[in-house]
Amino acid sequence: MIEFILNDKKIKTDANKSMTLVDFIRENRSLKGTKIVCREGDCGACTVMVGELSDDKESIKYHSITSCISPLANAKGKHVVTVEGLNIGNKLNKIQQSIKDNYASQCGFCTPGFVVAMANYCLNDNSKTEQQMLDAISGNICRCTGYVSIINAAKELVENSKHKGQKFTLQQLVNQGFIPEYFINILDRLVAIKKEHFVEGETIIAGGTDLYVQKADELVQASKLRYITLEQGQSVVVEDNRFSISGIATVSDLFENQELNKRIPHLQDYLRLLSSEVIRNMATIAGNFVNASPIGDMSAFFLALDATLLIAKRNETRQVKLKDFFLDYKKTDLSESESIAKLWFNLPSNNCFFNFEKVSKREHLDIATVNTAIHIEIDNENRVVVCDLSVGGVAAIPLYLKQTCLFLLNKKISNKLIKEMMEVMNKEIFPISDVRGSSDYKRLLANQLVKAHFIKLFPRIVKFGEVA
Protein backbone atom coordinates (compact mmCIF):
# COMPACT_ATOMS: atom_id res chain seq x y z
CA MET A 1 0.00 0.00 0.00
CA ILE A 2 1.13 3.54 -0.80
CA GLU A 3 -0.06 6.26 1.54
CA PHE A 4 0.14 9.99 0.83
CA ILE A 5 -1.97 13.15 0.68
CA LEU A 6 -3.33 14.28 -2.68
CA ASN A 7 -4.49 17.88 -2.39
CA ASP A 8 -6.75 17.76 0.66
CA LYS A 9 -7.43 14.00 0.65
CA LYS A 10 -5.50 11.18 2.28
CA ILE A 11 -4.78 8.43 -0.24
CA LYS A 12 -4.11 4.82 0.64
CA THR A 13 -3.87 2.75 -2.50
CA ASP A 14 -2.67 -0.61 -3.73
CA ALA A 15 -2.40 0.70 -7.30
CA ASN A 16 0.66 -0.40 -9.25
CA LYS A 17 3.52 1.57 -7.71
CA SER A 18 5.27 1.60 -11.10
CA MET A 19 2.52 3.55 -12.87
CA THR A 20 3.28 7.20 -13.49
CA LEU A 21 1.95 9.72 -11.02
CA VAL A 22 0.13 11.60 -13.79
CA ASP A 23 -1.80 8.46 -14.78
CA PHE A 24 -2.84 7.88 -11.17
CA ILE A 25 -3.94 11.51 -10.81
CA ARG A 26 -5.93 11.60 -14.04
CA GLU A 27 -7.32 8.08 -14.34
CA ASN A 28 -7.64 6.88 -10.75
CA ARG A 29 -8.67 10.22 -9.25
CA SER A 30 -10.21 11.95 -12.30
CA LEU A 31 -8.23 15.15 -11.73
CA LYS A 32 -7.92 16.26 -15.33
CA GLY A 33 -6.24 19.62 -14.74
CA THR A 34 -2.84 17.93 -14.85
CA LYS A 35 -2.22 17.54 -18.58
CA ILE A 36 -0.31 14.97 -20.61
CA VAL A 37 1.62 16.09 -23.68
CA CYS A 38 5.19 14.85 -24.11
CA ARG A 39 5.50 12.08 -21.49
CA GLU A 40 9.21 12.91 -21.40
CA GLY A 41 9.34 15.59 -18.69
CA ASP A 42 10.05 18.23 -21.30
CA CYS A 43 6.95 20.43 -21.58
CA GLY A 44 5.76 20.94 -17.98
CA ALA A 45 2.03 20.48 -18.70
CA CYS A 46 1.94 17.74 -16.06
CA THR A 47 3.68 19.77 -13.34
CA VAL A 48 2.61 19.07 -9.75
CA MET A 49 4.01 20.14 -6.39
CA VAL A 50 5.38 17.65 -3.90
CA GLY A 51 5.73 18.55 -0.23
CA GLU A 52 8.11 16.62 2.03
CA LEU A 53 8.72 16.74 5.75
CA SER A 54 11.95 18.30 6.95
CA ASP A 55 14.30 16.06 8.93
CA ASP A 56 13.07 17.56 12.21
CA LYS A 57 9.43 17.21 11.07
CA GLU A 58 8.88 20.88 11.88
CA SER A 59 8.20 22.11 8.35
CA ILE A 60 7.39 21.06 4.80
CA LYS A 61 9.59 21.74 1.79
CA TYR A 62 7.71 21.96 -1.51
CA HIS A 63 9.24 21.40 -4.93
CA SER A 64 7.77 20.96 -8.40
CA ILE A 65 8.16 17.86 -10.59
CA THR A 66 6.92 16.56 -13.91
CA SER A 67 4.47 13.83 -12.96
CA CYS A 68 4.61 12.11 -16.36
CA ILE A 69 8.01 10.54 -15.58
CA SER A 70 7.64 10.14 -11.82
CA PRO A 71 6.57 6.76 -10.43
CA LEU A 72 3.62 6.65 -8.07
CA ALA A 73 5.97 5.03 -5.54
CA ASN A 74 7.77 8.35 -5.03
CA ALA A 75 4.58 9.96 -3.71
CA LYS A 76 4.78 7.79 -0.60
CA GLY A 77 4.54 9.84 2.60
CA LYS A 78 4.30 13.15 0.76
CA HIS A 79 1.82 15.90 -0.10
CA VAL A 80 1.07 15.98 -3.82
CA VAL A 81 -0.66 19.13 -5.09
CA THR A 82 -2.35 19.44 -8.48
CA VAL A 83 -3.88 22.60 -9.91
CA GLU A 84 -7.24 21.56 -8.43
CA GLY A 85 -5.60 21.58 -5.00
CA LEU A 86 -4.88 25.30 -5.38
CA ASN A 87 -8.50 26.31 -5.92
CA ILE A 88 -10.07 28.67 -3.39
CA GLY A 89 -13.82 28.24 -3.47
CA ASN A 90 -15.42 29.81 -6.52
CA LYS A 91 -12.81 32.52 -7.05
CA LEU A 92 -9.38 32.62 -8.63
CA ASN A 93 -6.36 32.44 -6.39
CA LYS A 94 -3.79 35.25 -6.66
CA ILE A 95 -1.64 33.29 -9.09
CA GLN A 96 -4.53 32.54 -11.42
CA GLN A 97 -5.70 36.14 -11.15
CA SER A 98 -2.27 37.45 -12.12
CA ILE A 99 -2.24 35.20 -15.18
CA LYS A 100 -5.72 36.46 -16.12
CA ASP A 101 -4.85 40.13 -15.56
CA ASN A 102 -1.74 39.87 -17.74
CA TYR A 103 -3.51 37.92 -20.52
CA ALA A 104 -1.01 35.13 -19.95
CA SER A 105 -3.22 32.29 -21.15
CA GLN A 106 -4.57 31.54 -24.62
CA CYS A 107 -5.45 27.92 -25.40
CA GLY A 108 -4.97 27.19 -21.69
CA PHE A 109 -3.50 23.71 -22.04
CA CYS A 110 -0.18 24.67 -20.44
CA THR A 111 -1.70 27.07 -17.89
CA PRO A 112 -2.23 24.57 -15.02
CA GLY A 113 1.48 23.69 -15.11
CA PHE A 114 2.46 27.35 -14.94
CA VAL A 115 0.04 27.95 -12.04
CA VAL A 116 1.54 25.07 -10.05
CA ALA A 117 5.13 26.12 -10.81
CA MET A 118 4.44 29.71 -9.73
CA ALA A 119 2.69 28.49 -6.58
CA ASN A 120 5.79 26.47 -5.77
CA TYR A 121 7.87 29.65 -5.96
CA CYS A 122 5.47 31.41 -3.61
CA LEU A 123 5.65 28.57 -1.05
CA ASN A 124 9.44 28.59 -0.76
CA ASP A 125 10.93 31.02 1.75
CA ASN A 126 14.30 31.05 0.00
CA SER A 127 12.83 32.10 -3.35
CA LYS A 128 12.76 35.91 -3.45
CA THR A 129 14.11 37.04 -6.81
CA GLU A 130 12.89 37.27 -10.38
CA GLN A 131 15.62 34.84 -11.45
CA GLN A 132 14.32 32.27 -8.98
CA MET A 133 10.81 32.71 -10.37
CA LEU A 134 12.14 32.25 -13.91
CA ASP A 135 13.92 29.10 -12.70
CA ALA A 136 10.62 27.89 -11.24
CA ILE A 137 8.84 28.11 -14.61
CA SER A 138 11.84 27.13 -16.74
CA GLY A 139 10.39 23.69 -17.38
CA ASN A 140 7.03 24.94 -18.67
CA ILE A 141 6.50 25.38 -22.41
CA CYS A 142 3.79 27.52 -24.04
CA ARG A 143 3.17 27.57 -27.80
CA CYS A 144 0.68 30.45 -27.81
CA THR A 145 1.70 33.49 -25.84
CA GLY A 146 5.33 34.15 -26.73
CA TYR A 147 6.02 34.11 -22.96
CA VAL A 148 6.09 37.91 -22.47
CA SER A 149 2.68 37.95 -20.79
CA ILE A 150 3.57 34.92 -18.68
CA ILE A 151 6.81 36.53 -17.54
CA ASN A 152 4.92 39.73 -16.70
CA ALA A 153 2.53 37.71 -14.51
CA ALA A 154 5.47 35.91 -12.91
CA LYS A 155 7.29 39.15 -12.09
CA GLU A 156 4.10 40.60 -10.64
CA LEU A 157 3.84 37.61 -8.32
CA VAL A 158 7.43 38.06 -7.17
CA GLU A 159 6.45 41.44 -5.73
CA ASN A 160 2.96 40.46 -4.58
CA SER A 161 4.17 37.42 -2.60
CA LYS A 162 6.20 39.47 -0.13
CA HIS A 163 5.82 42.45 2.19
CA LYS A 164 8.66 44.87 2.92
CA GLY A 165 11.08 42.51 1.22
CA GLN A 166 10.04 39.44 3.23
CA LYS A 167 8.26 36.50 1.65
CA PHE A 168 4.77 35.78 2.99
CA THR A 169 4.55 33.02 5.57
CA LEU A 170 2.29 30.04 4.98
CA GLN A 171 -0.49 31.67 6.99
CA GLN A 172 -0.07 34.94 5.10
CA LEU A 173 -0.27 33.12 1.76
CA VAL A 174 -3.57 31.65 2.91
CA ASN A 175 -4.82 35.03 4.19
CA GLN A 176 -3.82 36.77 0.97
CA GLY A 177 -5.55 34.20 -1.24
CA PHE A 178 -2.55 32.49 -2.81
CA ILE A 179 -3.36 29.00 -1.53
CA PRO A 180 -6.35 27.35 0.19
CA GLU A 181 -6.62 27.05 3.96
CA TYR A 182 -6.14 23.28 4.16
CA PHE A 183 -2.37 23.77 3.63
CA ILE A 184 -2.11 24.86 7.28
CA ASN A 185 -2.88 21.35 8.57
CA ILE A 186 -0.79 19.34 6.09
CA LEU A 187 2.26 19.23 8.37
CA ASP A 188 0.46 17.36 11.15
CA ARG A 189 -1.21 15.07 8.63
CA LEU A 190 2.10 14.10 7.01
CA VAL A 191 3.71 13.41 10.38
CA ALA A 192 0.92 10.92 11.07
CA ILE A 193 1.65 8.91 7.92
CA LYS A 194 3.78 5.86 8.61
CA LYS A 195 6.60 5.40 6.16
CA GLU A 196 7.19 1.91 4.85
CA HIS A 197 9.94 0.34 2.79
CA PHE A 198 9.56 -1.71 -0.33
CA VAL A 199 11.10 -5.15 -0.66
CA GLU A 200 14.36 -5.28 -2.56
CA GLY A 201 14.21 -6.28 -6.19
CA GLU A 202 16.40 -6.35 -9.25
CA THR A 203 16.00 -2.84 -10.64
CA ILE A 204 16.62 0.19 -8.45
CA ILE A 205 14.68 3.32 -9.41
CA ALA A 206 15.03 6.72 -7.79
CA GLY A 207 14.00 9.80 -9.79
CA GLY A 208 13.00 7.88 -12.90
CA THR A 209 13.87 10.76 -15.23
CA ASP A 210 15.71 8.43 -17.59
CA LEU A 211 13.94 5.09 -17.19
CA TYR A 212 10.44 6.56 -17.42
CA VAL A 213 11.31 8.27 -20.68
CA GLN A 214 12.76 5.10 -22.19
CA LYS A 215 10.54 2.32 -20.90
CA ALA A 216 7.56 3.49 -18.85
CA ASP A 217 5.28 0.76 -20.20
CA GLU A 218 7.82 -1.95 -19.39
CA LEU A 219 8.19 -0.71 -15.83
CA VAL A 220 4.45 -0.84 -15.25
CA GLN A 221 4.53 -4.54 -16.21
CA ALA A 222 7.71 -5.38 -14.29
CA SER A 223 7.43 -7.34 -11.04
CA LYS A 224 10.84 -6.95 -9.37
CA LEU A 225 11.59 -3.31 -8.75
CA ARG A 226 12.97 -1.45 -5.76
CA TYR A 227 12.08 2.20 -5.48
CA ILE A 228 14.27 4.52 -3.45
CA THR A 229 12.03 7.34 -2.32
CA LEU A 230 13.61 10.70 -3.03
CA GLU A 231 13.81 13.24 -0.26
CA GLN A 232 14.82 16.83 -0.99
CA GLY A 233 17.82 18.12 0.92
CA GLN A 234 19.81 14.89 0.78
CA SER A 235 23.20 15.44 2.38
CA VAL A 236 25.79 17.40 0.46
CA VAL A 237 28.21 17.93 3.31
CA VAL A 238 31.83 18.74 3.98
CA GLU A 239 33.67 15.98 5.81
CA ASP A 240 37.37 15.15 6.04
CA ASN A 241 38.28 18.04 3.72
CA ARG A 242 36.00 16.79 0.96
CA PHE A 243 32.46 17.15 -0.32
CA SER A 244 30.41 14.04 0.37
CA ILE A 245 27.21 13.56 -1.62
CA SER A 246 24.47 11.00 -1.05
CA GLY A 247 23.82 8.55 -3.86
CA ILE A 248 20.23 9.77 -4.16
CA ALA A 249 21.01 13.46 -3.92
CA THR A 250 19.37 15.36 -6.76
CA VAL A 251 20.83 18.01 -9.03
CA SER A 252 18.79 20.55 -7.04
CA ASP A 253 20.68 19.52 -3.91
CA LEU A 254 23.86 20.69 -5.64
CA PHE A 255 22.15 23.78 -7.05
CA GLU A 256 21.00 24.94 -3.60
CA ASN A 257 24.07 24.03 -1.54
CA GLN A 258 25.66 27.29 -0.39
CA GLU A 259 29.11 25.91 0.40
CA LEU A 260 29.37 24.18 -2.98
CA ASN A 261 28.34 27.40 -4.73
CA LYS A 262 31.14 29.24 -2.91
CA ARG A 263 33.74 26.68 -3.94
CA ILE A 264 32.58 26.40 -7.57
CA PRO A 265 31.67 29.87 -8.90
CA HIS A 266 28.93 29.92 -11.56
CA LEU A 267 27.73 26.47 -10.44
CA GLN A 268 24.09 27.43 -10.85
CA ASP A 269 24.72 28.74 -14.37
CA TYR A 270 26.32 25.42 -15.29
CA LEU A 271 23.43 23.40 -13.82
CA ARG A 272 20.82 25.51 -15.62
CA LEU A 273 22.32 24.16 -18.85
CA LEU A 274 21.48 20.61 -17.76
CA SER A 275 17.74 20.78 -17.22
CA SER A 276 14.79 22.75 -15.93
CA GLU A 277 14.07 23.06 -12.22
CA VAL A 278 11.35 20.40 -12.29
CA ILE A 279 13.83 17.87 -13.66
CA ARG A 280 16.66 19.01 -11.35
CA ASN A 281 14.26 18.31 -8.47
CA MET A 282 13.97 14.67 -9.58
CA ALA A 283 17.18 13.70 -11.36
CA THR A 284 19.76 11.99 -9.15
CA ILE A 285 23.51 12.39 -9.58
CA ALA A 286 24.16 8.65 -9.29
CA GLY A 287 21.38 7.92 -11.77
CA ASN A 288 23.17 10.03 -14.36
CA PHE A 289 26.33 7.96 -13.81
CA VAL A 290 24.53 4.62 -14.03
CA ASN A 291 22.80 5.69 -17.26
CA ALA A 292 26.36 5.70 -18.67
CA SER A 293 25.53 7.98 -21.59
CA PRO A 294 28.68 9.17 -23.38
CA ILE A 295 27.28 12.71 -23.03
CA GLY A 296 26.02 12.53 -19.46
CA ASP A 297 26.44 16.05 -18.10
CA MET A 298 26.96 14.99 -14.48
CA SER A 299 29.48 12.39 -15.61
CA ALA A 300 31.59 15.04 -17.35
CA PHE A 301 31.15 17.35 -14.38
CA PHE A 302 32.33 14.90 -11.72
CA LEU A 303 35.07 13.33 -13.85
CA ALA A 304 36.68 16.76 -13.78
CA LEU A 305 36.38 16.78 -10.00
CA ASP A 306 38.10 13.37 -9.84
CA ALA A 307 35.17 11.94 -7.88
CA THR A 308 35.25 8.62 -6.03
CA LEU A 309 32.19 6.35 -5.75
CA LEU A 310 31.17 4.20 -2.80
CA ILE A 311 29.40 1.17 -4.27
CA ALA A 312 27.20 -0.88 -1.97
CA LYS A 313 25.75 -4.40 -2.07
CA ARG A 314 23.76 -5.30 1.01
CA ASN A 315 26.34 -4.93 3.84
CA GLU A 316 29.37 -4.83 1.56
CA THR A 317 30.95 -1.72 0.07
CA ARG A 318 33.82 -0.93 -2.27
CA GLN A 319 35.36 2.20 -3.73
CA VAL A 320 36.01 2.99 -7.37
CA LYS A 321 37.16 6.15 -9.11
CA LEU A 322 34.54 7.59 -11.45
CA LYS A 323 37.13 7.65 -14.26
CA ASP A 324 37.40 3.83 -13.88
CA PHE A 325 33.63 3.29 -13.57
CA PHE A 326 32.75 3.50 -17.29
CA LEU A 327 33.91 0.38 -19.12
CA ASP A 328 32.29 0.54 -22.56
CA TYR A 329 29.21 1.95 -24.24
CA LYS A 330 26.41 1.80 -21.63
CA LYS A 331 28.52 -0.59 -19.56
CA THR A 332 29.73 0.23 -16.04
CA ASP A 333 31.60 -1.41 -13.19
CA LEU A 334 28.34 -2.15 -11.37
CA SER A 335 26.89 -5.61 -10.80
CA GLU A 336 23.18 -6.36 -10.83
CA SER A 337 22.67 -6.06 -7.07
CA GLU A 338 24.95 -3.08 -6.49
CA SER A 339 24.11 0.61 -6.23
CA ILE A 340 25.99 3.86 -5.73
CA ALA A 341 25.62 4.77 -2.06
CA LYS A 342 27.78 7.88 -2.00
CA LEU A 343 30.35 9.90 -3.92
CA TRP A 344 32.94 12.41 -2.85
CA PHE A 345 35.64 14.72 -4.14
CA ASN A 346 38.27 16.89 -2.50
CA LEU A 347 37.49 20.48 -1.61
CA PRO A 348 38.75 22.82 -4.34
CA SER A 349 41.57 25.02 -3.03
CA ASN A 350 41.82 28.79 -3.44
CA ASN A 351 44.18 28.33 -6.39
CA CYS A 352 41.78 25.99 -8.19
CA PHE A 353 39.67 26.87 -11.22
CA PHE A 354 36.62 25.02 -12.58
CA ASN A 355 34.65 25.44 -15.78
CA PHE A 356 31.92 23.53 -17.61
CA GLU A 357 31.04 23.94 -21.29
CA LYS A 358 28.25 22.37 -23.31
CA VAL A 359 26.87 22.61 -26.84
CA SER A 360 23.45 21.25 -27.73
CA LYS A 361 20.87 21.92 -30.40
CA ARG A 362 19.02 24.04 -27.84
CA GLU A 363 21.09 26.24 -25.55
CA HIS A 364 19.22 25.21 -22.41
CA LEU A 365 17.51 22.06 -21.20
CA ASP A 366 18.77 19.79 -23.96
CA ILE A 367 20.98 16.74 -24.40
CA ALA A 368 24.56 17.69 -25.21
CA THR A 369 26.28 17.16 -28.53
CA VAL A 370 29.61 17.66 -26.78
CA ASN A 371 30.28 18.67 -23.18
CA THR A 372 33.46 19.16 -21.22
CA ALA A 373 34.62 20.17 -17.75
CA ILE A 374 37.96 21.09 -16.26
CA HIS A 375 39.40 21.40 -12.75
CA ILE A 376 42.84 22.95 -12.73
CA GLU A 377 45.17 24.27 -10.04
CA ILE A 378 48.14 26.54 -10.71
CA ASP A 379 51.01 27.87 -8.62
CA ASN A 380 52.21 31.48 -8.34
CA GLU A 381 54.10 31.16 -11.62
CA ASN A 382 51.00 29.95 -13.51
CA ARG A 383 52.38 26.43 -13.61
CA VAL A 384 49.85 23.59 -13.64
CA VAL A 385 50.07 21.49 -10.46
CA VAL A 386 46.69 19.69 -10.72
CA CYS A 387 44.59 19.06 -13.82
CA ASP A 388 41.46 16.96 -14.41
CA LEU A 389 39.82 17.33 -17.81
CA SER A 390 36.81 15.46 -19.21
CA VAL A 391 34.96 15.46 -22.53
CA GLY A 392 31.63 13.83 -23.41
CA GLY A 393 30.41 12.92 -26.90
CA VAL A 394 33.82 12.01 -28.31
CA ALA A 395 34.03 8.34 -27.34
CA ALA A 396 31.84 5.40 -26.33
CA ILE A 397 32.05 6.55 -22.70
CA PRO A 398 32.32 9.87 -20.85
CA LEU A 399 36.04 10.40 -21.33
CA TYR A 400 38.64 11.40 -18.74
CA LEU A 401 41.56 12.79 -20.76
CA LYS A 402 44.38 11.10 -18.88
CA GLN A 403 47.16 11.75 -21.41
CA THR A 404 46.16 15.37 -21.91
CA CYS A 405 46.15 15.97 -18.17
CA LEU A 406 49.58 14.37 -17.78
CA PHE A 407 50.92 16.52 -20.61
CA LEU A 408 49.80 19.73 -18.86
CA LEU A 409 51.29 18.91 -15.44
CA ASN A 410 54.22 21.07 -14.34
CA LYS A 411 53.99 23.26 -17.45
CA LYS A 412 53.41 26.99 -17.47
CA ILE A 413 50.17 28.09 -19.10
CA SER A 414 50.68 29.92 -22.38
CA ASN A 415 49.16 30.21 -25.85
CA LYS A 416 51.85 27.88 -27.17
CA LEU A 417 51.09 25.28 -24.49
CA ILE A 418 47.38 25.25 -25.36
CA LYS A 419 48.16 24.63 -29.03
CA GLU A 420 50.46 21.74 -28.10
CA MET A 421 47.87 20.38 -25.69
CA MET A 422 45.27 20.24 -28.48
CA GLU A 423 47.52 17.97 -30.50
CA VAL A 424 47.72 15.56 -27.58
CA MET A 425 43.97 15.72 -26.96
CA ASN A 426 43.10 14.99 -30.58
CA LYS A 427 44.98 11.71 -30.35
CA GLU A 428 42.97 10.79 -27.25
CA ILE A 429 39.41 11.37 -28.50
CA PHE A 430 37.45 9.19 -30.91
CA PRO A 431 34.19 10.92 -31.92
CA ILE A 432 31.72 9.06 -34.14
CA SER A 433 28.97 10.37 -36.37
CA ASP A 434 25.39 10.11 -35.08
CA VAL A 435 22.11 12.06 -35.07
CA ARG A 436 23.71 14.89 -33.08
CA GLY A 437 26.52 15.56 -35.52
CA SER A 438 29.31 14.16 -37.65
CA SER A 439 32.59 13.00 -36.16
CA ASP A 440 34.36 16.01 -37.69
CA TYR A 441 31.82 18.39 -36.15
CA LYS A 442 32.19 16.80 -32.72
CA ARG A 443 35.97 16.98 -32.93
CA LEU A 444 35.70 20.67 -33.85
CA LEU A 445 33.35 21.29 -30.92
CA ALA A 446 35.60 19.45 -28.48
CA ASN A 447 38.58 21.51 -29.61
CA GLN A 448 36.77 24.83 -29.32
CA LEU A 449 35.18 24.02 -25.95
CA VAL A 450 38.44 22.89 -24.37
CA LYS A 451 40.11 26.07 -25.61
CA ALA A 452 37.20 28.00 -24.08
CA HIS A 453 38.13 26.65 -20.64
CA PHE A 454 41.51 28.36 -20.77
CA ILE A 455 40.27 31.53 -22.46
CA LYS A 456 37.63 31.98 -19.74
CA LEU A 457 39.75 30.96 -16.77
CA PHE A 458 43.00 32.69 -17.77
CA PRO A 459 41.99 35.64 -19.97
CA ARG A 460 45.19 37.60 -19.30
CA ILE A 461 47.35 34.71 -20.50
CA VAL A 462 45.38 32.81 -23.14
CA LYS A 463 44.07 34.93 -26.00
CA PHE A 464 41.31 33.82 -28.37
CA GLY A 465 43.11 35.07 -31.46
CA GLU A 466 46.26 33.18 -30.51
CA VAL A 467 44.73 29.73 -29.94
CA ALA A 468 41.61 29.69 -32.17
DAWO-V99754 format. One record per helix or strand of 3 or more residues. SS is the DSSP state (H for helix, E for strand). FROM is the first residue (numbers start at 1). LEN is the number of residues. If there is no record, write none. Layout:
# DAWO-V99754
{{SS	FROM	LEN} {SS	FROM	LEN}}
This chain:
# DAWO-V99754
{{E	2	5} {E	9	5} {H	21	8} {E	47	7} {E	60	7} {H	67	3} {H	72	4} {E	79	3} {H	83	4} {H	94	8} {H	111	13} {H	130	7} {H	148	13} {H	170	6} {H	181	11} {E	203	3} {H	211	4} {H	216	6} {E	225	3} {E	236	4} {E	242	5} {H	251	6} {H	258	6} {H	267	6} {H	277	4} {H	285	7} {H	297	7} {E	308	6} {E	316	6} {H	322	3} {E	326	3} {E	339	8} {E	352	9} {E	368	11} {E	383	10} {H	402	7} {H	415	14} {H	439	19} {H	464	4}}
